[in-house]
Amino acid sequence: MSQKQAGPLWGGRFAETLHPALHEFTNSLPFDRRLVRHDLLGSLAHTRMLLEQNILSRGDAEAILAGLSNLLREIEAGDLVVEGEDEGDEDVHAWIERTLAGRIGEPAGRLHTARSRNDQTSVALRLFTREALSSLVGLTQDLATQWLAQAESHTESWLPGYTHLQRGQPVSLAHHLLAHVWALIADAHRLRQTHDEAGVSPLGAAALAGSSFPLDPARSAALLGFDEVFPNSILAVADRDYVAQAAFTAALLMVHLSRWADEIVLWTSSEFGFVRLSDAVSQGSSIMPQKKNPEAAELIRGKAGRAIGHVSGLLALMKGLPFAYNSDFQEDKEALFDALDTAGTSLAAAAIVADGLEYRTDRMREALHGGMLAATELADYLVHRGTPFRTAHEQVGHAVREAESRGGELADLPLDSIKSCCPDADDDVAQVLDPERAAEAHDSPGGPAPARVAEQLESARSALAELREWQEGREPPPIYVAHRDGQLLEESIP
Ligand code: ARG
């Protein structure tokens, strides 16, 4: 029989063609076309393994390898785009096979030997996921580096630290910004770990039960730069943990961006006024001419919701599925793509917003006064002088009440009234009532004292450098190097 040029990959046992509405409904080409490069790489590795195992003849394998390499080169150059709607391709895998057949004829029909779309789709999706996670590590690192640079110039800019959104104790702006930096560093580590854990190749599991051909899954895995091979062919095609984990990692990153963005929204309000946004990163109102809204920040916060939704969606997708493969898995892609895309675009937007914000350290300093921020310092001072902490807490509470009734701060209380509330207080008590001094005095590890913040800046900087090194050091899969010029390099043929 001659090589089929169009139609589904599975026509033989069907007397009727698929209902057009169901073709439309089940078609994944509109979204899985972005896996085209990854699927081509998977196919290159599979073919080369088949050749090395003498499952394919050299002539057929070389024709397939050259054909796939050309497709890869043309796709990368933008000379070829995936458009298979008119030909009825049901997914990118069908598109590749049909396009290859159009180029090289009969050998294209041998590419799918000892392979199923079940291992094929997952290998492509794993390659995609690893690539996307690695680029998110880079973007996360970039943003954290930018925030770190802002922190560096504010080691002595003081503001209230908050608990319950009530003024608590003074901190420096650097200390506060570093809290966000460390959250991003943890995200970058998590992205990297998820990248590594996605490095288990399912190729060679075929439909679910492997094959009677003498496959070498470790070889195709190595060609694709995977560190591990599936331990069980059923799990290999039934496993989407890496998808859920990647979505979760992206969602948690979004949660961190959202908390930062929420702070921008809060801090740009007239009530706080800690931040001013440049016009380039603000938007106006269609009715209220005076408005200047932090809309990009609001949308970062809003988009965290959809990333979180994808995690729930993916877990719900997986929870009732019998082992091994089920078509439901096709639904993994849009959720994963959107979770990763949302994180990527939000990181980029956050960098622009961060660039357009001005910290109003004058307003921050003003806010240090008016919240009795020295209260804990005063209690600690009394403890140093022998008062048990609980008693000191009670005594300072009375002093706070006294200051409040006089309409002032603790620092405004006459020495006598402090002494009458706190019998262990002495003439030197005034020195602990200055909030800026209090922040400087907090030099316990990880605290706001400038020396401690300097240590943090240093260790955050080296954590970020290490992440950058990992990201830049990531090598393309060996098979990619061997084929990327569209030429099948001599040494790549055994
Ligand atoms: N297009 C599908 C996906 O995106 C793969 C094919 C589903 N069918 C199959 N028999 N494996 O996951």
Boltz pocket constraint, residues with backbone or C-beta under 6 A from the ligand:
constraints:
  - pocket:
      binder: B
      contacts: [[A, 26], [A, 28], [A, 32], [A, 90], [A, 91], [A, 117], [A, 118], [A, 121], [A, 325], [A, 327], [A, 329], [A, 330], [A, 331], [A, 333]]
      max_distance: 6.0
